Amino acid sequence: MTSDPLVVSRPAEIRAVLADSRFTVDPVPRPPFALTVAWLRGAVGRFTEGSMHAERRAAGVAVLAELDPGALRAEAFRLASRDIAPAPCPPEQVPVLVLAIALGVRAEDGPSAVRAVAAIAPAYLPGVGAGPGEEKSRDVADQGLVELSRLLGDPSSERLAVLAGLLAQAYAPTVALVRGALAAAATRFPAGGGTTPAKSRPAEAWSVEELLDETLRHDPPVRTLRRRTPGDGRIVVLDVTAAGRDPQALPDRDLPRAGGEAEYLTFGAGPRACPGRHVALALAAGTIEAATR
């Protein structure tokens, strides 16, 4: 009989679980190389433990270290600007467009890469597509990986796993972050100007960083994380959304300030925290700046 998941929603308790290596991620099969999402999931660091995770994570960190967040933010601003017509993609997809080009896709092929990543992303996490449309979803995702590999120049399997993994992991969270922040901006910047009832601040006083902060805390792009308990492997659901709204945590929360940055549990914490956090925030900020100006 399967036990009900254990739900953790207090910020300190979530951080404790994420810092404890005895709590493991859901394992996935590791099939031999083929241009399939099943292979990709088994080849990235996200679903591994121990030395394999450390090695694969280091490969991704090395690629991310070559990127300039400031330049990415500026390019996201340019591509999300209303001055460009026709727009290469919807605003929420601009972060992945810019990232794909930065990782080696030719600029003219950027929109095609976005479509390929959009096909891959829904099937990337374990358990996705476990229904009547599973085979169709899997075929579409596999075709997306074939196309993405081509657009990246058909790199080695190790390199492809790193690049495709970064893009697949970035897609849904950055789409959700931009959509959430733009929704917050619509509230902060109502048609015809004015202020919001709750905050009573002029619309122009809200910075992009504040819009991102509010979204990451109250409408996070990754709403839950999963781990398994030591021993019996019981599922632990880490409720990031509830943690961000925890009234006991709010007085002590680390708001962005000079010399420091806020910690957002939607990016995880501990040894498996998202290594692309700064890149994702830069890409989202540039997009939102352009879309709200």
C-alpha positions as CSV (number, residue, x, y, z in Angstrom):
1,M,0.0,0.0,0.0
2,T,1.5,3.4,-1.0
3,S,1.7,6.0,1.7
4,D,0.2,9.4,1.2
5,P,2.9,12.1,0.4
6,L,4.3,14.0,3.2
7,V,3.7,17.8,2.6
8,V,6.2,20.3,4.0
9,S,5.3,24.0,3.7
10,R,7.4,25.9,6.3
11,P,10.4,27.7,4.8
12,A,12.9,26.5,7.4
13,E,11.7,22.9,7.1
14,I,11.9,23.0,3.3
15,R,15.4,24.2,3.4
16,A,16.3,21.5,5.9
17,V,15.0,18.8,3.6
18,L,16.8,20.3,0.6
19,A,20.1,20.5,2.5
20,D,19.9,16.8,3.6
21,S,21.4,14.5,1.0
22,R,19.5,11.5,2.5
23,F,16.4,12.9,0.8
24,T,16.7,11.9,-2.8
25,V,15.1,12.8,-6.1
26,D,12.9,10.5,-8.1
27,P,15.1,8.2,-10.1
28,V,14.7,7.7,-13.8
29,P,15.9,4.9,-16.2
30,R,19.2,5.5,-18.0
31,P,18.7,4.1,-21.5
32,P,21.6,4.0,-24.1
33,F,22.1,7.1,-26.3
34,A,19.3,7.9,-28.7
35,L,17.7,11.2,-29.6
36,T,14.8,10.7,-27.2
37,V,13.6,12.5,-24.1
38,A,13.9,9.3,-22.1
39,W,17.6,9.3,-22.9
40,L,17.9,13.0,-22.1
41,R,16.3,12.5,-18.7
42,G,18.7,9.7,-17.9
43,A,21.7,11.7,-19.1
44,V,21.3,14.9,-17.1
45,G,22.3,15.6,-13.5
46,R,18.8,16.6,-12.3
47,F,17.7,13.0,-11.7
48,T,20.9,11.5,-10.3
49,E,22.6,11.3,-7.0
50,G,26.1,11.3,-5.5
51,S,29.2,11.6,-7.7
52,M,27.2,11.3,-10.9
53,H,25.1,14.2,-9.9
54,A,28.1,16.3,-8.9
55,E,29.9,15.6,-12.2
56,R,26.9,16.4,-14.4
57,R,26.0,19.4,-12.4
58,A,29.6,20.7,-12.8
59,A,29.3,20.4,-16.6
60,G,26.2,22.5,-16.6
61,V,27.7,25.1,-14.2
62,A,30.7,25.4,-16.5
63,V,28.5,26.2,-19.5
64,L,26.5,28.7,-17.5
65,A,29.7,30.4,-16.2
66,E,30.5,31.3,-19.8
67,L,27.3,33.4,-20.1
68,D,27.1,37.1,-19.2
69,P,23.8,37.8,-17.4
70,G,24.0,41.5,-18.2
71,A,24.4,40.8,-21.9
72,L,21.6,38.3,-21.8
73,R,19.3,40.8,-20.0
74,A,20.1,43.4,-22.7
75,E,19.4,41.0,-25.5
76,A,16.1,39.8,-23.9
77,F,15.1,43.5,-23.7
78,R,15.9,44.0,-27.4
79,L,14.0,40.9,-28.6
80,A,11.0,41.6,-26.4
81,S,10.8,45.2,-27.5
82,R,7.8,46.4,-29.3
83,D,10.1,48.0,-31.8
84,I,10.8,44.6,-33.4
85,A,8.2,43.5,-35.9
86,P,7.3,40.8,-36.4
87,A,8.1,39.6,-32.9
88,P,10.2,36.5,-33.0
89,C,8.0,34.8,-30.4
90,P,5.6,35.7,-27.5
91,P,7.2,37.7,-24.7
92,E,7.2,34.7,-22.3
93,Q,9.3,32.7,-24.6
94,V,12.0,35.3,-25.1
95,P,14.2,34.0,-22.2
96,V,14.5,30.6,-23.9
97,L,15.0,32.2,-27.3
98,V,17.9,34.3,-26.0
99,L,19.3,31.3,-24.0
100,A,19.2,29.0,-27.0
101,I,21.1,31.5,-29.1
102,A,23.7,32.0,-26.3
103,L,24.2,28.2,-26.2
104,G,25.0,28.0,-29.9
105,V,21.8,28.1,-32.0
106,R,22.1,30.5,-34.9
107,A,20.0,33.7,-34.4
108,E,17.9,33.0,-37.5
109,D,17.1,29.6,-36.1
110,G,16.1,30.9,-32.6
111,P,12.3,30.7,-33.1
112,S,12.7,27.1,-34.4
113,A,14.7,26.2,-31.3
114,V,12.0,27.7,-29.0
115,R,9.4,25.5,-30.7
116,A,11.7,22.4,-30.3
117,V,12.2,23.1,-26.6
118,A,8.5,23.8,-26.1
119,A,7.9,20.3,-27.4
120,I,10.5,18.7,-25.2
121,A,9.7,20.5,-21.9
122,P,6.3,18.9,-21.0
123,A,7.8,15.4,-21.3
124,Y,11.1,16.2,-19.6
125,L,10.0,15.5,-16.0
126,P,9.1,12.0,-14.8
127,G,5.5,11.0,-14.9
128,V,4.4,13.6,-17.5
129,G,2.1,12.3,-20.1
130,A,0.9,9.2,-18.2
131,G,-2.4,9.1,-20.0
132,P,-4.1,8.4,-23.3
133,G,-1.9,10.9,-25.1
134,E,1.3,9.6,-23.6
135,E,2.7,8.0,-26.8
136,K,1.8,11.1,-28.9
137,S,3.4,13.4,-26.4
138,R,6.5,11.3,-26.2
139,D,6.8,11.2,-30.0
140,V,6.4,15.0,-30.3
141,A,9.0,15.5,-27.6
142,D,11.4,13.1,-29.2
143,Q,11.0,14.9,-32.5
144,G,11.7,18.2,-30.7
145,L,15.0,16.8,-29.4
146,V,16.0,15.6,-32.8
147,E,15.4,19.2,-34.1
148,L,17.1,20.8,-31.2
149,S,20.2,18.7,-31.7
150,R,20.3,19.7,-35.3
151,L,20.0,23.4,-34.5
152,L,22.8,23.0,-31.9
153,G,25.1,21.5,-34.6
154,D,24.6,17.9,-33.5
155,P,27.1,18.1,-30.6
156,S,28.5,15.0,-28.8
157,S,26.0,13.2,-26.6
158,E,27.6,14.6,-23.4
159,R,27.4,18.1,-24.7
160,L,23.9,17.7,-26.0
161,A,22.7,16.4,-22.6
162,V,24.1,19.6,-21.0
163,L,22.7,22.1,-23.5
164,A,19.3,20.4,-24.0
165,G,18.9,19.8,-20.3
166,L,19.5,23.5,-19.5
167,L,17.0,24.6,-22.1
168,A,14.4,22.0,-21.1
169,Q,14.7,22.9,-17.5
170,A,14.5,26.6,-18.2
171,Y,11.5,26.6,-20.4
172,A,8.4,26.2,-18.2
173,P,9.8,28.1,-15.2
174,T,10.8,31.2,-17.3
175,V,7.5,31.1,-19.2
176,A,5.6,31.1,-15.9
177,L,7.8,33.7,-14.3
178,V,7.4,36.2,-17.1
179,R,3.6,35.6,-17.3
180,G,3.3,36.0,-13.5
181,A,5.4,39.2,-13.4
182,L,3.5,40.7,-16.4
183,A,0.2,39.9,-14.6
184,A,1.6,41.6,-11.5
185,A,2.6,44.6,-13.7
186,A,-0.9,44.8,-15.1
187,T,-2.1,45.2,-11.5
188,R,0.6,47.7,-10.6
189,F,0.2,49.7,-13.8
190,P,-3.6,49.8,-14.4
191,A,-4.9,51.3,-17.6
192,G,-4.8,55.1,-17.4
193,G,-2.3,55.1,-14.5
194,G,-3.1,55.1,-10.8
195,T,-2.1,53.1,-7.8
196,T,-3.1,49.7,-6.3
197,P,-5.4,49.6,-3.3
198,A,-3.0,47.4,-1.3
199,K,0.2,49.2,-1.9
200,S,-0.8,52.8,-2.6
201,R,2.4,53.5,-4.5
202,P,2.7,55.3,-7.9
203,A,2.9,52.8,-10.7
204,E,6.3,54.1,-11.8
205,A,7.7,53.4,-8.4
206,W,7.5,49.6,-9.0
207,S,10.8,48.3,-10.3
208,V,11.2,45.2,-12.4
209,E,13.1,43.7,-9.5
210,E,10.1,44.3,-7.2
211,L,7.7,42.7,-9.7
212,L,10.0,39.7,-9.9
213,D,10.3,39.5,-6.1
214,E,6.5,39.6,-5.6
215,T,6.0,36.9,-8.3
216,L,8.7,34.6,-7.0
217,R,7.3,34.8,-3.5
218,H,3.6,34.7,-4.1
219,D,3.1,33.1,-7.5
220,P,6.3,31.1,-8.0
221,P,7.0,29.5,-11.4
222,V,7.9,26.2,-9.7
223,R,5.2,25.7,-7.1
224,T,6.3,22.4,-5.5
225,L,9.5,20.3,-5.3
226,R,9.7,16.6,-4.6
227,R,12.0,14.4,-2.6
228,R,11.9,10.9,-1.2
229,T,12.5,10.0,2.4
230,P,15.5,8.0,3.6
231,G,14.7,4.3,3.9
232,D,11.1,3.8,2.8
233,G,11.2,6.2,-0.1
234,R,8.0,8.0,0.8
235,I,7.3,11.0,-1.4
236,V,7.8,14.4,0.2
237,V,6.1,17.4,-1.5
238,L,7.8,20.7,-0.7
239,D,5.1,23.3,-1.0
240,V,7.1,26.4,-2.3
241,T,4.0,28.5,-2.8
242,A,2.8,28.0,0.8
243,A,6.3,28.7,2.1
244,G,6.4,32.1,0.2
245,R,3.1,33.1,1.8
246,D,4.0,31.9,5.3
247,P,3.1,34.9,7.6
248,Q,5.7,33.8,10.2
249,A,8.4,33.9,7.6
250,L,7.5,37.3,6.1
251,P,9.0,39.6,8.8
252,D,12.4,37.9,8.4
253,R,12.4,37.4,4.7
254,D,15.5,38.5,2.8
255,L,14.2,41.2,0.6
256,P,16.6,42.3,-2.2
257,R,18.9,45.0,-0.9
258,A,22.3,46.5,-1.6
259,G,25.0,43.9,-1.1
260,G,22.6,40.9,-1.0
261,E,19.9,38.9,-2.8
262,A,16.7,37.3,-1.8
263,E,16.5,33.5,-1.5
264,Y,13.6,32.1,-3.4
265,L,12.7,28.5,-2.7
266,T,11.3,28.1,-6.2
267,F,15.0,27.8,-7.3
268,G,15.6,25.1,-4.6
269,A,18.3,25.4,-2.0
270,G,21.2,23.4,-0.7
271,P,23.5,21.3,-2.9
272,R,20.9,20.9,-5.7
273,A,19.8,24.6,-5.9
274,C,19.2,25.7,-9.5
275,P,22.6,26.7,-10.9
276,G,21.0,28.9,-13.5
277,R,19.1,31.2,-11.1
278,H,21.1,34.4,-12.1
279,V,20.7,33.7,-15.8
280,A,17.0,33.0,-15.5
281,L,16.4,36.2,-13.5
282,A,18.4,38.3,-15.9
283,L,16.5,36.9,-18.9
284,A,13.2,37.5,-17.2
285,A,14.1,41.0,-16.1
286,G,15.1,42.1,-19.6
287,T,11.9,40.7,-21.1
288,I,9.7,42.3,-18.5
289,E,11.4,45.7,-18.8
290,A,10.7,45.7,-22.5
291,A,7.1,44.4,-22.2
292,T,6.1,47.0,-19.5
293,R,7.8,50.1,-20.8
